[in-house]
Amino acid sequence: MIALRQALYDAVFENTSDISRVAIAFSGGVDSSLLAKLCHRLSKQVTLLTIGFPGSHDIGFSKAIASKMGMSHKVYEINSLDFREKLQSIRQTINCSNTSHIENCIAYFYVSELAKQNDLNTVLSANGCDELFCGYDKYRKAYLNGGAQIERLIEESLVNEFDLIREINIVSTALGIEIKQPFLSPKFIKFAKSIPIDQKIKGSDDMIRKHILRSAALVLGVPKEAAMKPKKALQYGSHIHKYFQESKRKK
């Protein structure tokens, strides 16, 4: 646990050593809350950025957690008409047919716009935690096939994540925003892979997962409701997936 906390600090410090003001792509879940807390403890001026459609889960939950953490919080409510226009442009820009990637790219387009509106040039994201700490439901399904299968799934998930990061960077840099992923640095990936699987996932019926990371978050002062919140992917919590599917039906 102590080694993990140090590795988390090191990853964030190495990615922010020359930056005093940082924005965090923030849903209020364990990963983004942990990242925000680490930045705060490293004496960064932190602004939390949340995007979503009006009434979406992420907007409501993130407001509650941001208030508990006492950090500056900015929210961007997506307009459905604007969403459909931007969606077509982003699909053409990234030239990708993967639904999840498209949904994440448009989410980070709005995060980048929100950062720009607040004169912030660097956004940190907590990408990598679900891949490295068995956060996705697919790890639960793979559990009965043994540790080697989970390790292969981690590798496959990382390859997919780096493809997504490349696409996100195309979208963000067009707006003049740099997005950094401290938990996808080579040093942190190596450390996280060394953590035993049973400290990440307990079984095929484990609906929480990421246990050692959640424990570290609690020790570092992340509110319990954020630290123990079950996984809810960005595109679902923001309602982007819902509106993406509606836009396909209207074609």
MIKOL-809288 format. One line per 2 residues: their letters; for each residue y, z, x of N, C-alpha, C. Coordinates in Angstrom, 2 decimals, padded with zeros to 5 digits. Each point is the difference from the previous one (the first is absolute). Example, Ala and Ser with C-alpha at 12.3 -4.5 7.8 and 13.67 -1.06 7.14 Angstrom:
<atoms>
AS> -005.69,007.80,013.19,001.19,000.00,-000.89,001.20,000.00,000.90  001.05,-000.72,-000.35,001.19,000.06,000.82,001.09,000.73,-000.77
</atoms>
This chain:
<atoms>
MI> -001.21,000.00,000.83,001.21,000.00,-000.83,001.26,000.00,000.86  000.03,000.85,001.03,001.16,000.06,000.90,000.16,-001.34,000.71
AL> -001.11,-000.57,000.44,000.05,-001.29,000.70,000.52,-001.09,-000.92  -000.39,000.03,-001.28,000.49,-000.99,-000.96,001.50,000.16,-000.21
RQ> 000.46,001.22,-000.16,001.43,000.21,-000.20,000.80,-000.52,001.19  -000.51,000.22,001.20,000.71,-000.49,001.18,-000.01,-001.53,000.05
AL> -001.13,-000.59,-000.37,-000.09,-001.47,-000.01,000.95,-000.59,-001.03  000.15,000.65,-001.14,000.94,-000.45,-001.02,001.43,000.07,000.52
YD> 000.35,001.12,000.60,001.34,000.15,000.58,000.25,-001.08,001.06  -000.97,-000.18,000.88,000.16,-000.97,001.09,000.22,-001.41,-000.54
AV> -000.78,-000.36,-001.02,000.11,-001.35,-000.58,001.39,-000.23,-000.58  000.52,000.99,-000.72,001.32,-000.15,-000.61,001.09,000.03,001.06
FE> -000.12,000.91,000.96,001.01,000.09,001.05,000.10,-001.30,000.79  -001.14,-000.57,000.37,000.00,-001.22,000.81,000.61,-001.18,-000.76
NT> -000.05,000.02,-001.33,000.55,-001.09,-000.79,001.45,000.23,-000.42  000.52,001.20,000.28,001.36,000.31,-000.45,000.86,000.60,001.11
SD> -000.46,-000.06,001.24,000.70,000.70,001.09,001.44,-000.47,000.19  000.29,-001.25,-000.37,001.34,-000.55,000.18,000.76,-000.13,-001.32
IS> -000.49,000.67,-001.05,000.60,-000.10,-001.34,000.34,001.39,-000.51  001.21,000.17,-000.52,000.38,001.30,-000.56,-000.08,000.00,-001.53
RV> 000.23,-001.18,-000.62,-000.04,-000.13,-001.46,-001.20,-000.86,-000.39  -000.88,000.56,-000.82,-001.18,-000.75,-000.41,-000.15,000.04,-001.52
AI> -000.54,-001.07,-000.53,-000.38,-000.04,-001.41,-001.52,000.05,-000.08  -000.50,000.60,-001.05,-001.44,000.10,-000.22,-000.34,-000.70,-001.31
AF> -000.93,-000.95,000.03,-000.53,-000.57,-001.23,-000.81,001.10,-000.69  000.50,000.50,-001.12,-000.45,001.30,-000.54,-000.52,-000.11,-001.42
SG> -001.27,000.43,-000.18,-000.59,000.07,-001.34,-000.14,001.44,-000.48  000.12,000.95,000.95,-000.23,001.40,-000.32,-001.42,000.45,000.26
GV> -000.88,-000.94,000.40,-001.38,000.34,000.33,-000.11,000.64,001.37  -001.22,000.35,000.37,-000.21,000.74,001.24,000.48,-000.75,001.24
DS> -000.25,-001.31,000.08,000.30,-000.75,001.22,001.51,-000.09,000.24  000.73,-000.46,-001.01,001.45,-000.15,000.19,000.70,001.34,000.08
SL> -000.50,001.02,-000.70,000.60,001.34,000.09,-000.23,000.60,001.38  -001.17,-000.21,000.55,-000.30,000.48,001.34,000.90,-000.69,001.02
LA> 000.15,-001.30,-000.13,000.86,-000.76,000.91,001.44,000.51,-000.08  000.48,000.25,-001.20,001.36,000.51,-000.18,000.16,001.37,000.64
KL> -000.98,000.86,-000.19,000.07,001.35,000.58,-000.01,-000.05,001.52  -000.81,-000.88,000.58,-000.03,-000.14,001.45,001.35,-000.46,000.54
CH> 000.60,-000.99,-000.67,001.32,-000.49,000.43,001.05,001.10,-000.08  -000.06,000.76,-001.08,000.96,001.11,-000.17,-000.17,001.03,001.12
RL> -001.23,000.32,000.33,-000.25,000.98,001.07,000.40,-000.53,001.37  000.07,-001.31,000.12,000.46,-000.62,001.24,001.52,-000.22,-000.01
SK> 000.66,000.65,-000.96,001.47,000.01,-000.10,000.59,-001.37,-000.31  -000.74,-000.81,-000.73,000.54,-001.29,-000.45,000.79,000.20,-001.30
QV> 000.98,-000.84,-000.20,000.69,-000.04,-001.28,-000.82,-000.89,-000.92  -000.66,000.62,-000.98,-001.00,-000.69,-000.82,000.54,-000.37,-001.37
TL> -000.23,-001.25,-000.39,000.28,-000.44,-001.37,-001.30,-000.55,-000.58  -000.39,000.53,-001.13,-001.22,-000.44,-000.67,000.34,-001.15,-000.95
LT> -000.81,-001.06,000.04,000.24,-001.19,-000.83,-001.19,-000.23,-000.93  000.29,-000.04,-001.28,-001.05,-000.24,-001.00,000.38,-001.18,-000.87
IG> -000.96,-000.88,-000.23,000.23,-001.13,-000.90,-001.03,000.02,-001.12  000.36,-000.59,-001.13,-000.94,-000.08,-001.11,000.72,-000.44,-001.26
FP> -000.77,-000.36,-000.97,000.58,-000.35,-001.29,000.41,001.28,-000.74  000.99,-000.09,-000.90,000.41,001.18,-000.76,-001.19,000.67,-000.69
GS> -000.09,001.30,000.14,-001.09,000.74,-000.63,-001.30,000.01,000.78  -000.02,-000.62,001.17,-001.24,-000.04,000.78,-000.34,001.36,000.60
HD> -001.27,000.19,000.28,-000.49,001.26,000.55,000.71,000.37,001.30  000.13,-000.97,000.91,000.56,000.30,001.32,001.43,000.51,-000.07
IG> 000.79,-000.55,-000.91,001.39,000.45,-000.11,000.06,001.45,-000.45  -000.72,000.33,-001.05,000.01,001.37,-000.49,-000.56,001.00,001.00
FS> -001.16,-000.33,000.58,-000.65,000.94,000.91,000.80,000.15,001.29  000.52,-001.10,000.54,000.74,000.07,001.26,001.27,000.82,-000.15
KA> 000.66,-000.09,-001.15,001.20,000.81,-000.23,-000.32,001.49,000.07  -001.11,000.39,-000.59,-000.39,001.41,000.01,-000.32,000.49,001.41
IA> -000.73,-000.82,000.77,-000.39,000.41,001.36,001.21,-000.04,000.94  000.84,-001.00,-000.13,001.20,-000.07,000.85,000.89,001.22,-000.22
SK> 000.12,000.42,-001.25,000.79,001.19,-000.31,-000.59,001.24,000.64  -001.33,000.13,-000.06,-000.65,001.16,000.62,000.17,-000.01,001.52
MG> 000.02,-001.19,000.58,000.13,-000.12,001.45,001.46,000.08,000.46  000.93,-000.09,-000.95,001.41,000.11,000.31,000.53,-001.13,000.85
MS> -000.48,-001.22,-000.23,000.41,-001.16,000.79,000.75,-001.01,-000.85  000.89,-000.74,000.63,000.74,-001.05,-000.68,-000.97,-001.05,-000.54
HK> 000.22,-000.40,-001.25,-000.96,-000.88,-000.67,000.75,-001.10,-000.75  -000.34,-001.25,000.28,000.59,-001.14,-000.68,-001.10,-000.74,-000.78
VY> 000.35,-000.43,-001.20,-000.98,-000.65,-000.88,000.52,-001.38,-000.42  -000.88,-000.97,000.01,000.32,-001.37,-000.45,-000.89,-000.31,-001.19
EI> 000.60,-000.17,-001.18,-000.75,-000.36,-001.19,-000.02,-001.53,-000.13  -001.19,-000.56,-000.02,-000.16,-001.46,000.00,000.24,-000.57,-001.38
NS> 000.76,-001.08,-000.03,000.24,-000.74,-001.24,-001.08,-001.06,-000.16  -000.56,-000.12,-001.19,-001.14,-000.90,-000.21,000.37,-001.47,000.22
LD> 001.20,-000.40,-000.40,000.42,-001.39,000.21,000.18,-000.29,001.48  000.64,000.92,000.70,000.19,-000.17,001.44,-001.36,-000.02,000.71
FR> -000.92,000.83,-000.47,-001.33,000.07,000.59,-000.70,-001.36,-000.04  000.07,-000.67,-001.14,-000.68,-001.29,-000.11,000.62,-001.04,000.93
EK> 001.32,000.04,000.14,000.67,-000.93,000.91,-000.38,000.27,001.45  000.05,001.27,000.40,-000.29,000.37,001.38,-001.47,-000.23,000.33
LQ> -000.87,000.20,-000.98,-001.43,-000.16,000.20,-000.32,-001.42,000.45  000.56,-000.99,-000.66,-000.28,-001.38,000.37,000.47,-000.31,001.41
SI> 001.17,000.50,000.35,000.56,-000.23,001.33,-000.86,000.64,001.08  -000.45,001.21,-000.25,-000.80,000.72,001.00,-001.38,-000.63,000.16
RQ> -000.60,-000.44,-001.07,-001.31,-000.67,000.09,000.10,-001.23,000.90  001.08,-000.74,-000.15,000.18,-001.19,000.83,000.28,000.36,001.45
TI> 000.74,001.09,000.20,000.38,000.40,001.35,-001.20,000.45,000.82  -000.87,000.81,-000.59,-001.13,000.53,000.77,-001.22,-000.91,-000.06
NC> -000.01,-000.97,-000.94,-001.10,-000.96,-000.10,-001.35,000.71,-000.04  -000.15,000.86,-001.00,-001.20,000.84,-000.10,-000.48,000.00,-001.44
SN> -001.32,000.01,-000.20,-000.57,000.02,-001.34,-000.63,001.35,-000.35  000.05,000.95,000.93,-000.58,001.33,-000.22,000.93,000.81,-000.90
TS> -000.47,000.34,-001.20,000.84,000.70,-000.98,000.57,001.30,000.55  -000.84,000.81,000.63,000.46,001.28,000.54,001.09,-000.20,001.05
HI> -000.15,-001.00,000.85,001.00,-000.27,001.04,001.32,-000.43,-000.63  -000.08,-000.88,-001.00,001.22,-000.46,-000.67,000.73,001.18,-000.64
EN> -000.76,000.86,-000.68,000.59,001.16,-000.67,000.65,000.95,001.01  -000.65,000.22,001.12,000.57,000.88,001.02,001.24,-000.63,000.64
CI> -000.03,-001.30,000.20,001.15,-000.67,000.61,001.22,000.06,-000.89  -000.18,-000.17,-001.30,001.17,000.08,-000.88,000.48,001.44,-000.09
AY> -000.91,000.97,000.08,000.42,001.40,000.04,000.88,000.27,001.21  -000.42,-000.51,001.15,000.78,000.24,001.22,001.26,-000.86,000.04
FY> 000.03,-001.08,-000.75,001.26,-000.73,-000.16,001.03,000.91,-000.66  -000.39,000.68,-001.07,000.93,000.88,-000.69,000.33,001.24,000.84
VS> -000.98,000.52,000.73,000.29,001.11,000.92,001.04,-000.43,001.04  -000.16,-001.21,000.52,000.95,-000.51,001.00,001.38,-000.20,-000.60
EL> 000.06,-000.50,-001.23,001.29,-000.15,-000.67,000.68,001.35,-000.18  -000.77,001.00,-000.38,000.54,001.34,-000.20,000.51,000.58,001.32
AK> -000.75,-000.24,001.09,000.44,000.45,001.32,001.33,-000.66,000.37  000.07,-001.30,-000.22,001.22,-000.74,000.34,001.20,000.50,-000.80
QN> -000.22,000.30,-001.27,001.08,000.52,-000.84,000.54,001.32,000.52  -000.83,000.74,000.71,000.39,001.31,000.51,000.27,-000.01,001.51
DL> 000.25,-001.21,000.54,000.35,-000.16,001.42,-001.04,000.59,000.94  -001.26,-000.18,-000.36,-001.10,000.46,000.84,-000.73,-001.22,000.54
NT> -000.27,000.00,001.30,-000.60,-001.17,000.65,-001.50,000.15,000.25  -000.49,001.23,000.01,-001.41,000.26,000.33,-000.68,000.78,-001.10
VL> -001.12,-000.52,-000.47,-000.80,000.67,-001.02,-001.36,000.33,000.62  -000.42,001.23,-000.16,-001.34,000.39,000.43,-000.94,000.02,-001.20
SA> -001.20,-000.48,000.20,-001.02,000.07,-001.04,-001.21,000.74,000.54  -000.76,000.58,-000.92,-001.20,000.77,000.39,-001.26,-000.85,-000.08
NG> 000.15,-001.32,000.05,-001.18,-000.88,000.01,-000.96,000.42,001.10  -001.27,-000.09,-000.29,-001.03,000.34,000.98,-000.78,001.25,-000.35
CD> 000.63,000.91,-000.73,-000.69,001.26,-000.31,-001.23,-000.22,-000.88  000.12,-000.83,-001.00,-001.14,-000.24,-000.89,-001.13,-000.71,000.73
EL> 000.35,-000.90,000.91,-001.02,-000.71,000.77,-000.72,000.94,000.96  000.76,000.83,000.69,-000.56,000.84,001.07,-000.64,001.29,-000.51
FC> 000.44,000.48,-001.16,-000.49,001.29,-000.50,-000.79,-000.13,-001.31  -000.51,-001.20,-000.26,-000.90,-000.25,-001.14,000.66,000.29,-001.35
GY> 001.25,-000.45,-000.15,000.73,000.27,-001.22,-000.40,-000.85,-001.19  -000.49,-001.19,000.27,-000.33,-000.92,-001.10,-001.34,000.35,-000.66
DK> -000.12,-000.37,-001.26,-001.22,000.26,-000.75,-001.20,-000.71,000.61  000.23,-001.12,000.69,-001.11,-000.74,000.58,-000.75,000.82,001.06
YR> 000.66,000.98,000.61,-000.68,000.86,000.97,-001.00,000.91,-000.70  000.35,000.45,-001.18,-000.93,000.81,-000.79,-001.24,-000.81,-000.35
KA> 000.22,-001.25,-000.37,-001.12,-000.86,-000.37,-000.89,-000.32,001.20  000.61,-000.01,001.20,-000.76,-000.33,001.21,-000.71,001.21,000.61
YL> 000.31,001.18,-000.50,-000.46,001.23,000.64,-001.53,000.08,000.10  -000.68,-000.40,-001.05,-001.47,000.12,-000.02,-000.67,-000.91,001.03
NG> 000.73,-000.97,000.53,-000.55,-000.90,001.02,000.16,000.54,001.42  000.61,001.18,000.12,000.06,000.65,001.30,001.31,-000.21,000.76
GA> 000.15,000.80,001.06,001.23,-000.01,000.79,000.31,-001.33,000.65  -001.04,-000.70,000.43,000.23,-001.29,000.67,000.66,-000.99,-000.96
QI> -000.40,000.03,-001.27,000.59,-000.88,-001.00,001.46,000.36,-000.23  000.30,001.28,-000.03,001.39,000.44,-000.18,000.84,-000.43,001.19
ER> -000.54,000.12,001.20,000.74,-000.42,001.20,000.28,-001.50,-000.03  -000.97,-000.79,-000.46,000.23,-001.44,-000.13,001.07,-000.28,-001.05
LI> -000.02,000.78,-001.07,000.99,-000.18,-001.05,001.40,000.34,000.49  000.11,001.02,000.84,001.29,000.35,000.61,000.52,-001.18,000.81
EE> -000.88,-000.60,000.80,000.42,-001.14,000.84,000.45,-001.18,-000.88  -000.77,-000.30,-001.02,000.36,-001.11,-000.90,001.32,000.28,-000.71
SL> 000.18,001.24,-000.41,001.22,000.38,-000.72,001.22,-000.10,000.91  -000.16,000.33,001.26,001.11,-000.10,000.96,000.39,-001.46,000.23
VN> -000.99,-000.87,000.10,000.29,-001.43,000.17,000.83,-000.50,-001.19  -000.43,000.37,-001.21,000.72,-000.40,-001.20,001.42,000.58,000.00
EF> 000.13,001.25,000.43,001.31,000.66,-000.01,000.96,-000.66,000.97  -000.47,-000.40,001.16,000.88,-000.66,000.96,000.43,-001.38,-000.51
DL> -000.87,-000.67,-000.74,000.41,-001.25,-000.64,001.12,000.26,-001.00  -000.15,001.06,-000.78,001.02,000.36,-000.98,001.32,000.37,000.69
IR> -000.08,000.76,001.08,001.21,000.40,000.72,000.76,-001.22,000.51  -000.74,-000.98,000.48,000.65,-001.24,000.48,000.77,-000.66,-001.14
EI> -000.59,-000.04,-001.18,000.65,-000.61,-001.16,001.21,000.82,-000.46  -000.15,001.32,-000.01,001.11,000.87,-000.37,001.17,-000.20,000.94
NI> -000.29,-000.13,001.29,001.07,-000.18,000.98,000.76,-001.30,-000.20  -000.67,-001.03,-000.47,000.69,-001.26,-000.31,001.05,000.24,-001.08
VS> -000.39,000.77,-001.02,000.91,000.28,-001.12,001.14,000.90,000.43  -000.29,001.07,000.74,001.03,000.98,000.36,000.99,-000.53,001.02
TA> -000.49,-000.74,000.98,000.91,-000.50,001.03,000.98,-001.02,-000.56  -000.37,-000.69,-001.07,000.93,-000.93,-000.64,001.21,000.74,-000.56
LG> -000.17,001.30,-000.28,001.10,000.82,-000.49,000.64,000.83,001.11  -000.46,-000.20,001.24,000.56,000.74,001.13,-000.52,001.41,000.12
IE> -001.15,000.28,-000.59,-000.58,001.35,000.03,-001.26,000.01,000.86  -000.11,000.99,000.87,-001.20,000.19,000.81,-000.87,001.07,-000.66
IK> -001.25,-000.32,-000.23,-000.94,000.96,-000.56,-001.01,000.39,001.08  -000.12,001.30,000.21,-000.90,000.51,001.03,-001.12,000.82,-000.65
QP> -001.18,-000.08,000.59,-001.18,000.72,-000.49,-000.55,000.90,001.11  000.51,001.22,000.14,-000.43,000.87,001.11,-001.51,000.25,000.03
FL> -000.62,000.06,-001.18,-001.42,000.34,-000.06,-000.91,-001.20,000.25  000.60,-001.13,000.34,-000.79,-001.16,000.42,000.23,-000.32,001.47
SP> 000.55,000.95,000.74,000.16,-000.20,001.44,-001.38,000.11,000.66  -000.23,-000.74,001.07,-001.32,000.00,000.64,-000.49,001.40,000.37
KF> 000.89,000.83,000.52,-000.39,001.35,000.42,-000.44,000.84,-001.18  000.72,-000.09,-001.11,-000.37,000.80,-001.16,-001.29,-000.52,-000.63
IK> -000.15,-001.32,-000.06,-001.24,-000.56,-000.54,-001.20,000.51,000.79  000.11,-000.02,001.31,-001.10,000.47,000.85,-000.33,001.45,-000.29
FA> 001.05,000.83,-000.12,-000.23,001.42,-000.29,-000.66,000.18,-001.36  000.54,-000.67,-001.03,-000.52,000.17,-001.35,-001.46,-000.43,-000.12
KS> -000.37,-001.03,000.73,-001.39,-000.45,-000.02,-000.95,001.03,000.61  000.53,000.85,000.87,-000.84,001.01,000.66,-000.29,001.20,-000.89
IP> 000.72,000.11,-001.11,-000.21,001.13,-000.91,-001.30,-000.23,-000.78  -000.88,001.00,-000.06,-001.27,-000.17,-000.73,000.22,-000.41,-001.45
ID> -000.88,-000.86,-000.49,000.10,-000.52,-001.36,000.01,001.12,-001.03  -000.81,001.07,000.25,-000.10,001.05,-001.01,001.26,000.84,-000.13
QK> 000.98,-000.21,000.89,001.29,000.66,-000.15,000.97,-000.86,-000.82  -000.45,-001.21,-000.32,000.82,-000.91,-000.80,-000.54,-000.14,-001.42
IK> -001.30,-000.14,-000.12,-000.64,-000.19,-001.31,-001.27,000.82,-000.04  -000.25,000.63,-001.18,-001.11,000.96,-000.11,-001.23,-000.55,-000.70
GS> 000.14,-001.12,-000.68,-001.16,-000.52,-000.71,000.38,-001.14,-000.91  -000.99,-000.58,-000.66,000.24,-001.15,-000.87,000.75,000.39,-001.27
DD> 000.05,001.31,-000.30,000.73,000.47,-001.18,001.34,000.63,000.37  000.45,-000.22,001.22,001.24,000.59,000.50,001.19,-000.82,-000.53
MI> 000.69,000.52,-000.98,001.10,-000.72,-000.61,001.34,000.26,000.71  000.04,000.94,000.92,001.25,000.36,000.68,000.10,-000.70,001.37
RK> -000.99,000.24,000.87,-000.08,-000.62,001.32,001.20,000.36,000.90  000.05,-000.52,001.19,001.08,000.26,000.98,000.20,001.51,000.24
HI> -001.09,000.76,000.01,000.09,001.46,-000.01,000.76,000.58,001.20  -000.31,-000.44,001.20,000.67,000.57,001.17,001.48,-000.37,000.01
LR> 000.34,-001.17,-000.48,001.40,-000.40,-000.06,000.75,000.84,-001.04  -000.62,000.25,-001.13,000.61,000.83,-001.04,000.21,001.42,000.50
SA> -000.97,000.52,000.74,000.15,001.35,000.56,001.16,000.07,000.98  000.13,-001.04,000.82,001.11,-000.05,000.96,001.33,-000.06,-000.75
AL> 000.04,-000.77,-001.08,001.23,-000.11,-000.79,000.41,001.35,-000.57  -000.96,000.76,-000.51,000.30,001.33,-000.55,000.56,000.93,001.07
VL> -000.60,-000.02,001.18,000.47,000.85,001.10,001.42,-000.37,000.40  000.33,-001.29,-000.07,001.32,-000.47,000.41,001.05,000.17,-001.11
GV> -000.40,000.54,-001.14,000.97,000.32,-001.04,000.16,-001.01,-001.11  -000.91,-000.96,-000.10,000.04,-000.95,-001.11,-000.38,000.75,-001.28
PK> 000.77,-000.15,-001.09,-000.36,000.67,-001.25,-001.43,-000.27,-000.41  -000.67,001.01,-000.54,-001.43,-000.11,-000.30,-000.30,-001.15,-000.96
EA> 000.87,-000.20,-001.01,-000.28,-001.07,-000.97,000.08,-001.37,000.63  000.75,-000.13,001.09,000.03,-001.27,000.75,-001.19,-000.10,000.94
AM> -000.28,001.10,000.70,-001.09,000.00,000.99,-001.36,-000.25,-000.63  -000.19,000.46,-001.22,-001.30,-000.12,-000.65,-000.04,-001.09,-001.08
KP> 001.05,-000.79,-000.09,000.05,-001.04,-001.02,-001.03,-001.09,000.28  -000.83,-000.35,-000.98,-000.97,-001.09,000.19,000.71,-001.32,000.30
KK> -000.71,-000.89,000.66,000.56,-001.29,000.39,000.41,-000.81,-001.23  001.24,-000.53,000.07,000.46,-000.95,-001.01,000.76,-001.08,000.76
AL> -000.57,-001.19,000.08,000.57,-001.06,000.83,001.42,-000.34,-000.46  000.82,-000.40,000.97,001.40,-000.31,-000.24,000.21,-000.96,-001.16
QY> -000.80,-001.05,-000.05,000.21,-001.01,-001.04,-000.31,000.52,-001.39  -000.84,001.05,-000.09,-000.32,000.60,-001.30,001.01,001.07,-000.38
GS> 000.34,000.87,000.96,000.96,001.07,-000.27,001.38,-000.51,-000.34  000.36,-001.17,000.53,001.32,-000.58,-000.25,000.03,-000.91,-001.23
HI> -001.17,-000.29,-000.57,-000.21,-000.95,-001.11,000.17,-001.46,000.44  000.04,-000.24,001.31,000.11,-001.38,000.47,-001.24,-000.81,-000.40
HK> -001.17,000.60,000.10,-001.22,-000.71,-000.39,000.06,-000.40,-001.48  000.45,000.91,-000.82,000.11,-000.27,-001.44,000.90,-001.21,-000.27
YF> 001.17,-000.02,000.61,000.93,-001.10,-000.24,-000.43,-001.28,000.70  -000.72,000.13,001.10,-000.55,-001.18,000.67,-001.01,-000.69,-000.92
QE> -000.87,000.78,-000.61,-000.99,-000.57,-000.93,000.68,-000.62,-001.21  001.06,000.62,-000.49,000.73,-000.55,-001.14,000.65,-001.34,000.37
SK> 000.51,-000.09,001.22,000.65,-001.24,000.43,-001.00,-001.15,000.08  -001.25,000.31,000.36,-001.05,-001.03,000.05,-000.34,-000.48,-001.41
RK> 000.00,000.90,-000.97,-000.35,-000.38,-001.36,001.09,-000.86,-000.64  001.24,000.17,000.48,001.13,-000.73,-000.58,000.17,-001.40,000.57
K> -000.81,-000.33,001.01,000.11,-001.34,000.61,-000.47,-001.07,-000.98
</atoms>
